[in-house]
Amino acid sequence: MKTASRRAHHQLTFAVLTVGVGAYALLQSLVMPVLPTLESELGTTQTNVTWVLTAYLLSASIFTPVMGRLGDMHGKKRVFVVALVALAAGSLLAALSTSLSVMIVARVIQGIGGGVLPLAFGIIRDEFPVEKVVGAVGIIAALTAVGAGLGIVLAGPIVSVLGFHWLFWIPLIMVVLAGLAAQILVPESRVRTAGKINWFTALLLSGWLVALLLGVSQAPNWGWGSPIVVGLLVAAAVVAVTWVVVESRSGNPLIDMSMMRIRSVWAANLVALLMGIGMYAAFGFLPQFLQTPSSAGFGFGASVTESGLMLLPLSVGMFLLGLASGRLASRLGSRNLVVAGSIVSAIGYFVVAFLHETEMDIYLATSLAGIGFGLAFSAMSNVVVAAVPSEQTGVASGMNANIRTIGGSLGAAFMASIVTAGASPSGVPQESGYVNGFLMLGVAVGLGAVAALFIPALKRDRATHLEETAELRHPELALVAGGTLAGDKSE
C-alpha cells in the first residue's frame, strides 16, 4: 500500500510539471510564425517587432540559471511556483497589450519563467523513485522541444480563429492551473544548498549574456562588421572571462566552476550549444522557406498553418522518442543516444538542403530531425542530472538550458546572414541561400555527435546518482548501495 501511494504521488507531481513546462515551451515559439501579424497589429516595423523575440531571449538567458540556483537554495517547489507566477503575469500583460513597448515588457517578465525547466529536473531527481528519474527527465526534456514545435504548428490556427491575443491567453490558462496544482500537490524538496546569491557574479553573468545575445541577434540587421555589433561581442568576451575568474575565486559562487569542469557537464553543454544552433534556427527559417511562393523557383507557397503542419512530424518524433528515452538509455547508454540523435538530425537537415521538391521530402526531413532531437535532448539532460550532486541539479540544468538558448540565438543569426546574403533586389532570398543555411545547420548538429563522444560511459554516472539518492533517502542503505554498485563503477 505504501508503494502504491508513493507511485501515485510522483505521477501526480509529474503531471503538474508537464503542464508548467509545456506552457513555457509554447510561449517560446508561438510568436515566431506570426511576427508579421504582430507587426501590423501593434503598429510597428519589421525590425522593431523582432524585439518581441529578443527581449524574451535576453530575459530567459539571465533568469534561467539564477532561478535554478534559488531553487537549490530555498526549495525547488517554491521557486517553481514563483517562476509560474512570472509566466502568468507576463502572459496576462501580453494578452492585454496594444503596443510594442507593453508587449516587450510582458516578454521580459515571461523570461523569468525560464527557471521552470531546471527546477522541474531538480524536483524529479529529489522526489521520484530512482528507477523513474531517467525516463521522467527525458520526457520533460523532450517536452520543451515538442512544445516549441507545437507552437509553430498552432500559431496560425489560433491567430486565424481567435486573434493574436490568444497566443498568450491559452498558455496563461495552462500556467495558472499548473501553478495552483504545484502549490497544493507538489512536495517541497528536502535537498538544499547553503549560501546566498552572489549578486556581483550574477551581474557579470547577465552582462556577458546580454552583450552576446544582443550582438548576435541584431547582427543580421546591423551588420556583423558594424561598430555596435563588434563592440558588443568584444564586451561579451571580456566580461565572460572576468565572470569565470571571479566565479572561480568566489567562496559563494553562483555557478560552481569546478562543477562546470566535470567532463559529463562540459561535454553535454557543448552538445547543447551545437544542437541549439540547429533546432531553433530551423523553427525560425524552415516555415519561411516553405511559405516562399513557388514562383520563386522553390518553396511551396504554404500558409502559416500549412507550413506548421509540415513541421508536425518534428514535434511528434521528439515526443515519441522522449517517451522511449528512459528505456533506451538503460539499454544503450545516454552517450550513445546523443551520438545517434545528432547524426539522425544532421541527416534530416541534409535531406531538406538537397531534396525539397515535394512535400513528402519535407515530411521525411522533419521526421528524421524530430527523431534525432528527441533522442539527443532527452539523453543530454539525463547526462547533466546524473553527473552533478543533487543540490546542484537546478543550476547545472539551468546552465545547460541557457547554453542551448545561446546556441539557438547564434544559429538564427548565422542562418539569417547566410539566407539573406544572396537575396534579390526585392529582398526575397535565393534557393542557394537556404541550401547553404540548412547545410550549415546540418554540420553544426553533426558536430554534436563528435562532442558527445567526450561524455563518459553512463554506468559510472548512473552509479554515482544511485548512491547519492540512496544516501539521501535511506542513509542506512548507502553502504549497501555503494558496495553493490562498486563493480559497475570500476568498469
C-alpha positions in Angstrom: 0.0 0.0 0.0 2.8 2.4 0.8 4.5 1.7 -2.5 1.3 2.4 -4.4 0.8 5.7 -2.6 4.3 6.8 -3.4 3.9 5.8 -7.1 0.6 7.8 -7.4 2.3 10.8 -5.7 5.2 11.0 -8.1 2.9 10.5 -11.1 0.8 13.4 -9.9 3.8 15.6 -9.5 5.0 14.7 -13.0 1.6 15.7 -14.5 1.9 19.1 -12.8 5.4 19.6 -14.1 4.5 18.7 -17.7 1.7 21.3 -17.8 4.0 24.0 -16.5 7.0 23.2 -18.7 4.6 22.7 -21.7 3.2 26.2 -21.3 6.7 27.7 -21.1 7.7 25.8 -24.2 4.7 27.1 -26.1 5.5 30.7 -25.1 9.0 30.2 -26.6 7.7 29.7 -30.1 4.1 30.7 -30.6 5.0 34.2 -31.7 7.7 33.1 -34.2 5.5 32.4 -37.3 3.2 35.4 -36.7 5.7 38.3 -36.3 4.2 39.9 -39.5 0.8 39.8 -37.8 2.2 41.3 -34.6 3.9 44.0 -36.7 0.6 45.0 -38.2 -1.5 44.7 -35.0 1.0 46.6 -32.9 1.7 49.3 -35.5 5.4 48.8 -35.6 8.2 47.9 -38.1 9.7 44.6 -39.2 13.0 45.5 -37.4 11.4 46.6 -34.2 8.9 43.7 -33.9 11.9 41.2 -33.6 12.3 42.6 -30.1 9.3 40.5 -29.1 11.7 37.5 -29.5 14.9 39.2 -28.4 13.5 40.6 -25.2 12.2 37.2 -24.2 15.5 35.5 -25.1 17.6 38.0 -23.1 15.4 37.8 -20.0 15.3 34.0 -20.1 19.1 33.7 -20.5 19.6 35.8 -17.4 17.0 34.3 -15.1 17.2 30.6 -16.0 20.5 29.9 -14.1 19.6 32.4 -11.3 16.2 30.7 -10.7 17.8 27.3 -10.7 20.3 28.4 -8.1 17.5 30.0 -6.0 15.6 26.7 -6.2 18.7 24.7 -5.0 18.9 27.1 -2.0 15.4 27.9 -1.0 13.3 25.0 -2.3 12.7 23.9 -5.8 8.9 23.7 -5.5 8.7 27.2 -4.0 10.8 28.8 -6.8 9.0 26.7 -9.4 5.7 28.3 -8.3 7.3 31.7 -8.4 8.5 31.1 -12.0 5.0 30.1 -13.0 3.6 33.3 -11.4 6.0 35.3 -13.5 4.9 33.4 -16.6 1.3 34.1 -15.8 1.9 37.8 -15.1 3.8 38.2 -18.4 1.2 36.3 -20.3 -1.6 38.4 -18.9 0.2 41.6 -19.8 0.9 40.3 -23.3 -2.7 39.2 -23.8 -3.9 42.7 -22.9 -1.1 44.7 -24.8 -1.9 47.0 -27.6 1.5 48.5 -28.2 5.0 47.1 -28.8 6.5 48.6 -25.7 4.0 46.9 -23.4 4.5 43.6 -25.3 8.3 43.8 -24.8 7.8 44.4 -21.1 5.5 41.4 -21.0 8.0 39.2 -22.7 10.8 40.3 -20.3 8.5 39.2 -17.4 7.8 35.9 -19.1 11.5 35.3 -19.4 11.7 35.0 -15.6 9.8 31.8 -16.1 12.7 30.2 -17.8 13.6 28.7 -14.5 10.8 26.1 -14.8 13.0 23.7 -16.8 15.9 23.3 -14.4 13.6 23.4 -11.4 11.5 20.6 -12.9 14.6 18.5 -13.4 15.6 19.1 -9.8 12.1 18.2 -8.4 12.2 15.0 -10.4 15.6 14.0 -9.1 14.7 14.8 -5.5 11.2 13.3 -5.4 10.9 10.4 -7.9 11.8 6.8 -7.3 15.4 6.2 -8.6 14.3 3.9 -11.4 11.9 6.6 -12.7 14.3 9.5 -12.9 15.9 8.8 -16.2 12.6 8.4 -18.1 11.0 11.4 -16.4 13.9 13.7 -17.2 13.9 12.5 -20.7 10.2 13.2 -21.3 10.4 16.7 -19.7 13.5 17.5 -21.9 11.7 16.3 -25.0 8.6 18.2 -24.0 10.4 21.5 -24.2 11.3 20.9 -27.8 7.9 19.4 -28.6 6.2 22.5 -27.1 8.3 24.7 -29.2 7.4 22.7 -32.3 3.7 22.7 -31.5 3.9 26.4 -31.1 4.9 26.7 -34.7 2.0 24.4 -35.7 -0.7 26.0 -33.6 0.2 29.7 -34.1 -1.6 30.0 -37.5 -4.9 28.5 -36.5 -5.0 30.4 -33.2 -4.4 33.8 -34.8 -6.8 33.0 -37.7 -9.7 31.8 -35.5 -9.2 33.7 -32.2 -6.8 36.6 -32.8 -3.2 37.1 -31.7 -4.0 37.9 -28.1 -5.0 34.2 -27.6 -1.4 33.3 -28.3 -1.0 34.3 -24.6 -4.4 33.6 -23.1 -4.1 29.9 -23.8 -0.7 29.5 -22.1 -1.9 31.7 -19.3 -4.7 29.3 -18.5 -2.3 26.4 -18.5 0.2 28.3 -16.3 -2.5 29.2 -13.7 -3.7 25.6 -13.5 -0.1 24.4 -13.1 0.7 27.0 -10.5 -2.3 26.1 -8.3 -1.6 22.4 -8.7 2.1 22.8 -7.9 1.3 24.8 -4.7 -1.1 22.3 -3.5 0.2 18.9 -4.7 4.0 19.1 -5.4 6.1 18.3 -2.2 8.9 20.7 -1.2 12.4 19.3 -1.7 14.4 18.3 1.3 17.6 18.9 -0.6 19.0 22.4 -0.1 22.3 24.2 -0.8 23.6 26.5 1.9 24.7 30.0 1.0 23.2 33.0 -0.8 23.1 34.5 -4.3 26.4 36.3 -5.2 24.8 39.2 -7.0 28.0 40.5 -8.4 28.7 37.3 -10.3 25.0 37.3 -11.3 25.5 40.8 -12.7 28.6 39.7 -14.6 26.8 36.6 -16.0 23.9 38.9 -17.1 26.3 41.3 -18.6 28.1 39.0 -21.0 24.9 37.1 -21.9 23.1 40.3 -22.8 26.0 41.6 -24.8 26.5 38.3 -26.6 22.8 37.6 -27.4 22.0 41.2 -28.3 25.0 41.3 -30.6 24.3 38.1 -32.5 20.5 38.6 -32.6 20.9 42.1 -34.1 23.9 41.3 -36.4 21.8 40.4 -39.4 20.1 43.8 -39.2 23.0 46.0 -38.1 25.7 44.1 -39.9 28.4 41.8 -38.4 31.0 44.4 -39.1 29.1 47.3 -37.6 30.9 49.0 -34.6 28.0 48.3 -32.3 28.0 44.6 -33.0 31.7 44.2 -32.8 31.8 46.3 -29.6 29.1 44.1 -28.1 30.9 40.8 -29.0 34.2 42.1 -27.6 32.5 43.3 -24.4 30.8 39.8 -24.1 34.2 38.1 -24.4 35.9 40.4 -21.8 33.0 40.2 -19.3 32.7 36.4 -19.7 36.4 35.9 -18.9 36.1 38.2 -15.9 33.0 36.3 -14.8 34.8 32.9 -15.0 37.8 34.3 -13.0 35.6 35.9 -10.3 33.4 32.8 -10.0 36.4 30.5 -9.7 37.8 32.6 -6.8 34.4 33.2 -5.0 33.7 31.4 -1.8 30.0 31.6 -2.7 29.8 31.3 -6.5 26.5 31.5 -8.4 27.8 28.7 -10.6 30.5 26.4 -9.3 33.2 26.4 -11.9 34.5 23.0 -10.7 31.1 21.6 -11.5 31.3 23.1 -15.0 34.6 21.3 -15.5 33.1 17.9 -14.9 33.6 16.0 -18.1 30.0 15.0 -18.5 28.8 18.5 -17.8 31.1 20.4 -20.2 30.6 17.8 -22.9 26.8 17.9 -22.6 26.9 21.7 -22.6 28.9 21.7 -25.9 26.3 19.3 -27.3 23.6 21.7 -26.1 25.2 24.6 -27.9 25.5 22.7 -31.2 22.0 21.2 -31.0 20.6 24.6 -30.1 22.2 26.1 -33.2 20.4 23.5 -35.3 16.9 23.2 -33.8 15.9 26.8 -33.0 17.2 28.2 -36.3 15.1 25.6 -38.1 12.0 26.7 -36.3 12.6 30.2 -37.5 13.6 29.6 -41.1 12.0 26.4 -42.3 8.5 27.9 -42.2 9.8 30.9 -44.1 11.3 28.5 -46.7 8.0 26.6 -47.0 6.0 29.8 -47.3 8.0 31.1 -50.2 5.8 31.3 -53.4 6.6 28.5 -55.8 7.0 31.2 -58.5 10.4 31.9 -56.9 11.6 28.6 -58.3 11.5 26.8 -54.9 9.2 26.8 -51.9 5.6 25.7 -51.7 3.6 28.9 -51.2 2.3 27.4 -47.9 0.2 29.3 -45.5 1.3 29.7 -41.8 -1.0 26.8 -40.9 0.2 24.6 -43.8 3.9 25.2 -43.1 3.2 24.4 -39.4 1.7 21.1 -40.4 4.8 20.2 -42.4 6.8 20.7 -39.2 4.4 18.5 -37.2 6.5 15.3 -37.7 9.3 17.1 -35.9 7.3 17.5 -32.8 5.8 14.1 -32.9 9.2 12.5 -33.4 10.6 14.4 -30.4 7.7 13.4 -28.2 7.7 9.7 -29.1 11.4 9.3 -28.7 11.2 11.3 -25.4 8.8 8.8 -24.1 11.1 5.9 -25.0 14.3 7.6 -23.9 14.4 6.1 -20.4 14.2 2.6 -21.6 16.6 3.2 -24.5 19.1 4.9 -22.2 19.1 2.0 -19.8 19.9 -0.4 -22.6 22.1 1.6 -24.9 23.5 4.4 -22.6 22.8 8.1 -22.8 26.0 8.9 -24.6 25.1 6.6 -27.5 21.7 8.1 -27.7 23.2 11.6 -28.0 25.6 10.5 -30.7 22.8 8.7 -32.7 20.4 11.5 -32.2 22.9 14.1 -33.5 23.6 12.0 -36.6 20.0 11.4 -37.4 19.1 15.1 -37.0 22.0 16.1 -39.3 20.7 13.7 -42.0 17.3 15.4 -41.7 18.9 18.8 -42.4 20.9 17.4 -45.3 17.7 16.0 -46.8 15.9 19.4 -46.7 19.0 21.0 -48.1 19.3 18.7 -51.2 15.9 17.2 -51.5 13.0 19.6 -51.3 11.0 19.1 -54.4 7.8 17.7 -52.9 6.0 17.9 -49.6 7.0 14.3 -48.9 10.6 15.3 -48.9 9.9 17.9 -46.2 7.9 15.3 -44.1 10.8 12.9 -44.4 13.3 15.6 -43.3 11.3 16.8 -40.4 10.6 13.3 -39.2 14.3 12.5 -39.1 15.1 15.8 -37.4 12.4 15.1 -34.8 13.6 11.6 -34.1 17.2 12.8 -33.7 16.4 15.7 -31.4 14.1 13.6 -29.3 16.9 11.1 -28.7 19.6 13.8 -28.1 17.8 16.3 -25.9 16.4 13.7 -23.6 19.7 11.8 -23.1 21.7 15.1 -22.8 19.5 16.3 -19.9 20.0 12.9 -18.2 23.7 13.2 -18.5 23.8 16.5 -16.7 21.3 15.4 -13.9 23.3 12.2 -13.3 26.7 13.9 -13.3 26.2 16.5 -10.5 25.3 16.3 -6.8 21.6 16.7 -6.0 22.0 20.2 -4.6 23.4 21.4 -7.9 20.9 19.9 -10.2 19.0 23.2 -10.7 21.9 25.4 -11.6 23.6 22.8 -13.7 20.4 22.1 -15.7 19.8 25.8 -15.9 23.1 26.5 -17.5 22.6 23.6 -19.9 19.3 25.1 -21.0 20.9 28.5 -21.2 23.7 27.3 -23.4 21.1 25.7 -25.7 19.4 29.1 -25.9 22.7 30.8 -26.7 23.1 28.2 -29.5 19.7 29.0 -30.8 20.5 32.7 -30.9 23.8 32.0 -32.7 22.1 29.6 -35.2 19.4 32.1 -36.0 21.9 34.9 -36.6 24.2 32.8 -38.7 21.2 31.4 -40.7 19.8 34.9 -41.3 23.1 36.1 -42.6 23.6 33.1 -44.9 20.0 33.1 -46.2 19.9 36.9 -47.0 23.4 37.1 -48.4 22.2 36.4 -52.0 18.8 37.9 -51.7 17.2 39.5 -54.8 16.8 43.3 -55.0 13.2 42.8 -53.8 14.5 41.2 -50.7 13.4 37.6 -51.5 16.1 35.1 -50.5 17.5 32.8 -53.2 17.3 29.0 -53.0 21.1 28.7 -52.7 20.9 30.8 -49.5 18.5 28.3 -47.9 20.6 25.3 -49.1 23.8 26.8 -47.7 21.9 27.6 -44.4 20.5 24.2 -43.9 23.9 22.7 -44.7 25.4 24.8 -42.0 22.8 23.6 -39.5 23.4 20.0 -40.5 27.1 20.3 -40.0 26.6 22.0 -36.6 24.2 19.3 -35.4 26.5 16.6 -36.8 29.4 18.0 -34.8 27.2 17.4 -31.7 27.9 13.7 -32.3 31.6 14.4 -32.0 31.2 16.4 -28.9 29.1 13.6 -27.4 32.0 11.2 -27.6 33.6 13.1 -24.8 30.8 12.1 -22.4 31.9 9.3 -20.1 30.2 6.0 -20.2 26.8 6.2 -18.5 27.4 3.4 -16.0 29.6 5.5 -13.8 27.3 8.5 -13.9 24.3 6.4 -13.1 26.0 4.5 -10.3 27.0 7.8 -8.7 23.5 9.1 -9.0 22.0 5.9 -7.4 24.5 6.1 -4.5 23.7 9.8 -3.8 20.0 9.2 -4.0 20.1 6.2 -1.8 22.1 8.1 0.8 19.7 11.0 0.8 16.5 8.9 1.2 17.8 5.9 3.1 21.1 6.6 4.8 21.1 3.1 6.3 21.2 1.7 2.8 24.0 3.9 1.5 26.8 1.4 2.3 24.9 -1.4 0.7 24.3 0.6 -2.4 27.9 1.6 -2.6 29.0 -1.9 -2.3 26.5 -3.2 -4.8 27.5 -0.6 -7.4 31.2 -0.8 -6.9 31.6 -3.3 -9.7 29.8 -1.0 -12.2 32.0 2.0 -11.3 35.1 0.1 -11.9 34.1 -0.9 -15.4 
